[in-house]
């Protein structure tokens, strides 16, 4: 589950470190949804929860959480992006995701 998009042409040694971090983040986010299987959350809600619990650094950008949730949806088929939306931090509606129960 270690998916890092190497859009900045990192050298192989640094790429491996980033891939491990991305994989770890994917696992943390999947575990969060797995422990709340019937509820839907926005990326900002997940981001805030993980920071408050000390599971990720407060320096982790919310875009990293969005990327992970997108990967868990598109690549791994573990999450589902719903049609539900909720107002976000800047008054813009955010889509919500939930665990894909098979």
HELIX and SHEET records of a PDB file:
HELIX    1   1 UNK A   12  UNK A   34  1                                  23    
HELIX    2   2 UNK A   43  UNK A   52  1                                  10    
HELIX    3   3 UNK A   62  UNK A   74  1                                  13    
SHEET    1   A 2 UNK A  79  UNK A  87  0                                        
SHEET    2   A 2 UNK A  93  UNK A  99 -1                                        
END                                                                             
